[in-house]
Amino acid sequence: MSSLTIYDDQVRTLAHHTDADAIREALAGIGVGFERWAADRVLSEGAGQEEVLQAYAASVDRLKAEHGFVTADVIRMKPDHPERATLRAKFLDEHTHADPEVRFFVEGRGQFVLHPDERVFSLVAEAGDLVFVPAGARHWFDMGERPSFCAIRIFSDPAGWVAAYTGDAVAERYPRLST
Ligand SMILES: [Fe+2]
């Protein structure tokens, strides 16, 4: 189940939400988008990039039109991926991007953690969740020790999606994605 836990700067829990509307409202308050999407058609097991993009074409096209995004692709991570530790480590520290980070989870899950002020918003996104992290927002992402997800990534420019690390070690003090 998708969940959002809000912490203070001493890692004390301020709020915990599992209701999609409550999650959307709390994230909207810090400028982060959260939507639930339904597939336009039934996806086959292990569906490829084209099939996944077609299944969510209406939602992806709407976001592209609203925000000027130009490309979308599909990534799939398996628990036995040989480079999973390296890939995981890339986004575990607090960073920002010049462009928005937009992800829709087709299968599996991942943890997006936002750090807008003294609070920390930890979202575990599951299949059916769209997360929109605006450009410049301080955040980190954990796919877990044994990553398992399929996600659509939507870009205005894939080159803009490079992590600029803030140098703040804040991420180490908060719970990671539990596996
Ligand atoms: Fe990121």
Residues whose N, C-alpha, C, O or C-beta is under 5 A from the ligand:
A	BS01	LIG	E101
